[in-house]
Amino acid sequence: MIGRLNHVAIATGDIRKAAAVYRDVLGATVSEPVALPDHGVTTVFVELPNTKIELLEPLGENSPIANFLKKNPSGGMHHVCYEVDDIYAARDRMRAAGATITGSGEPRIGAHGKPVLFLHPKDFVGTLVELEQA
């Protein structure tokens, strides 16, 4: 059911500093920061030949990334994102299998302008999983 790995998301308290590490130290192509108020984050994408790294910085105190950074002050891996052909079919299959979908369970538009859902880490070996329609 899942397709290719779309990205690995890393939470950081300073997105510009984190982007500079990927750009200046590792030599990667790095996008400009984009604020996503509906998700409570600012994002930067690091382009790699086979996938992307998404850097996440909290946008406001109620951001899920702010909560993550309270528990992990140095930042760290936040989630992995896999592509699916049909987000609704994937959601229904996950529910039927007993997986917990966070939030309302309805897809929201993500950072790539495509519908996304998040699956609770308790059901996926301690890892928050994002599904994005390909």
TORKOL-4160 file (C-alpha; in steps of 0.2 Angstrom, whole numbers, padded with zeros to 4 digits, m for minus):
134
<pt num="1" X="0000" Y="0000" Z="0000"/>
<pt num="2" X="0013" Y="0013" Z="0005"/>
<pt num="3" X="0024" Y="0020" Z="m0009"/>
<pt num="4" X="0041" Y="0028" Z="m0009"/>
<pt num="5" X="0048" Y="0038" Z="0006"/>
<pt num="6" X="0043" Y="0056" Z="0002"/>
<pt num="7" X="0053" Y="0064" Z="0017"/>
<pt num="8" X="0060" Y="0063" Z="0034"/>
<pt num="9" X="0055" Y="0077" Z="0045"/>
<pt num="10" X="0067" Y="0085" Z="0058"/>
<pt num="11" X="0061" Y="0097" Z="0071"/>
<pt num="12" X="0072" Y="0111" Z="0076"/>
<pt num="13" X="0071" Y="0127" Z="0086"/>
<pt num="14" X="0081" Y="0137" Z="0073"/>
<pt num="15" X="0077" Y="0133" Z="0055"/>
<pt num="16" X="0089" Y="0145" Z="0047"/>
<pt num="17" X="0103" Y="0137" Z="0057"/>
<pt num="18" X="0098" Y="0120" Z="0053"/>
<pt num="19" X="0096" Y="0124" Z="0034"/>
<pt num="20" X="0113" Y="0132" Z="0034"/>
<pt num="21" X="0120" Y="0115" Z="0040"/>
<pt num="22" X="0112" Y="0106" Z="0026"/>
<pt num="23" X="0117" Y="0119" Z="0013"/>
<pt num="24" X="0134" Y="0125" Z="0019"/>
<pt num="25" X="0141" Y="0109" Z="0027"/>
<pt num="26" X="0133" Y="0095" Z="0017"/>
<pt num="27" X="0131" Y="0105" Z="0001"/>
<pt num="28" X="0113" Y="0101" Z="m0002"/>
<pt num="29" X="0100" Y="0112" Z="m0011"/>
<pt num="30" X="0089" Y="0120" Z="0002"/>
<pt num="31" X="0072" Y="0129" Z="m0001"/>
<pt num="32" X="0067" Y="0145" Z="0007"/>
<pt num="33" X="0057" Y="0144" Z="0023"/>
<pt num="34" X="0038" Y="0143" Z="0021"/>
<pt num="35" X="0026" Y="0147" Z="0035"/>
<pt num="36" X="0011" Y="0135" Z="0037"/>
<pt num="37" X="m0001" Y="0142" Z="0050"/>
<pt num="38" X="m0014" Y="0128" Z="0048"/>
<pt num="39" X="0000" Y="0116" Z="0054"/>
<pt num="40" X="0008" Y="0127" Z="0066"/>
<pt num="41" X="0025" Y="0126" Z="0058"/>
<pt num="42" X="0038" Y="0134" Z="0046"/>
<pt num="43" X="0046" Y="0122" Z="0034"/>
<pt num="44" X="0061" Y="0121" Z="0024"/>
<pt num="45" X="0065" Y="0106" Z="0012"/>
<pt num="46" X="0082" Y="0099" Z="0009"/>
<pt num="47" X="0082" Y="0091" Z="m0009"/>
<pt num="48" X="0091" Y="0074" Z="m0010"/>
<pt num="49" X="0093" Y="0063" Z="m0025"/>
<pt num="50" X="0081" Y="0050" Z="m0018"/>
<pt num="51" X="0070" Y="0059" Z="m0006"/>
<pt num="52" X="0069" Y="0075" Z="0005"/>
<pt num="53" X="0072" Y="0081" Z="0022"/>
<pt num="54" X="0059" Y="0092" Z="0030"/>
<pt num="55" X="0065" Y="0104" Z="0043"/>
<pt num="56" X="0051" Y="0110" Z="0055"/>
<pt num="57" X="0051" Y="0125" Z="0066"/>
<pt num="58" X="0037" Y="0129" Z="0078"/>
<pt num="59" X="0025" Y="0143" Z="0072"/>
<pt num="60" X="0018" Y="0149" Z="0088"/>
<pt num="61" X="0017" Y="0141" Z="0106"/>
<pt num="62" X="0003" Y="0129" Z="0101"/>
<pt num="63" X="0013" Y="0121" Z="0088"/>
<pt num="64" X="0015" Y="0102" Z="0089"/>
<pt num="65" X="0033" Y="0106" Z="0085"/>
<pt num="66" X="0035" Y="0117" Z="0101"/>
<pt num="67" X="0028" Y="0103" Z="0111"/>
<pt num="68" X="0041" Y="0091" Z="0103"/>
<pt num="69" X="0055" Y="0103" Z="0107"/>
<pt num="70" X="0050" Y="0104" Z="0125"/>
<pt num="71" X="0053" Y="0085" Z="0126"/>
<pt num="72" X="0068" Y="0086" Z="0114"/>
<pt num="73" X="0077" Y="0103" Z="0116"/>
<pt num="74" X="0090" Y="0098" Z="0104"/>
<pt num="75" X="0077" Y="0094" Z="0091"/>
<pt num="76" X="0077" Y="0077" Z="0081"/>
<pt num="77" X="0067" Y="0066" Z="0070"/>
<pt num="78" X="0049" Y="0070" Z="0071"/>
<pt num="79" X="0041" Y="0059" Z="0057"/>
<pt num="80" X="0043" Y="0050" Z="0041"/>
<pt num="81" X="0031" Y="0053" Z="0026"/>
<pt num="82" X="0026" Y="0039" Z="0014"/>
<pt num="83" X="0017" Y="0042" Z="m0002"/>
<pt num="84" X="0000" Y="0033" Z="m0005"/>
<pt num="85" X="m0010" Y="0033" Z="m0021"/>
<pt num="86" X="m0027" Y="0036" Z="m0013"/>
<pt num="87" X="m0027" Y="0045" Z="0004"/>
<pt num="88" X="m0045" Y="0040" Z="0008"/>
<pt num="89" X="m0042" Y="0022" Z="0004"/>
<pt num="90" X="m0026" Y="0022" Z="0014"/>
<pt num="91" X="m0036" Y="0030" Z="0029"/>
<pt num="92" X="m0050" Y="0017" Z="0028"/>
<pt num="93" X="m0037" Y="0003" Z="0027"/>
<pt num="94" X="m0028" Y="0010" Z="0042"/>
<pt num="95" X="m0044" Y="0012" Z="0052"/>
<pt num="96" X="m0049" Y="m0006" Z="0047"/>
<pt num="97" X="m0032" Y="m0012" Z="0053"/>
<pt num="98" X="m0035" Y="m0003" Z="0070"/>
<pt num="99" X="m0022" Y="0011" Z="0067"/>
<pt num="100" X="m0025" Y="0027" Z="0076"/>
<pt num="101" X="m0027" Y="0042" Z="0064"/>
<pt num="102" X="m0023" Y="0059" Z="0073"/>
<pt num="103" X="m0034" Y="0074" Z="0073"/>
<pt num="104" X="m0051" Y="0073" Z="0065"/>
<pt num="105" X="m0046" Y="0059" Z="0053"/>
<pt num="106" X="m0050" Y="0070" Z="0038"/>
<pt num="107" X="m0035" Y="0074" Z="0026"/>
<pt num="108" X="m0028" Y="0091" Z="0027"/>
<pt num="109" X="m0017" Y="0100" Z="0014"/>
<pt num="110" X="0001" Y="0098" Z="0018"/>
<pt num="111" X="0017" Y="0107" Z="0014"/>
<pt num="112" X="0017" Y="0100" Z="m0004"/>
<pt num="113" X="m0001" Y="0106" Z="m0007"/>
<pt num="114" X="m0007" Y="0088" Z="m0007"/>
<pt num="115" X="m0019" Y="0079" Z="0006"/>
<pt num="116" X="m0010" Y="0072" Z="0021"/>
<pt num="117" X="m0014" Y="0061" Z="0036"/>
<pt num="118" X="m0004" Y="0057" Z="0052"/>
<pt num="119" X="m0004" Y="0040" Z="0060"/>
<pt num="120" X="m0001" Y="0039" Z="0079"/>
<pt num="121" X="0016" Y="0033" Z="0084"/>
<pt num="122" X="0009" Y="0020" Z="0096"/>
<pt num="123" X="0004" Y="0010" Z="0082"/>
<pt num="124" X="0020" Y="0012" Z="0071"/>
<pt num="125" X="0035" Y="0006" Z="0082"/>
<pt num="126" X="0035" Y="0023" Z="0091"/>
<pt num="127" X="0036" Y="0033" Z="0075"/>
<pt num="128" X="0024" Y="0047" Z="0069"/>
<pt num="129" X="0019" Y="0042" Z="0051"/>
<pt num="130" X="0013" Y="0055" Z="0038"/>
<pt num="131" X="0004" Y="0048" Z="0023"/>
<pt num="132" X="0004" Y="0060" Z="0008"/>
<pt num="133" X="m0007" Y="0057" Z="m0008"/>
<pt num="134" X="0006" Y="0055" Z="m0022"/>
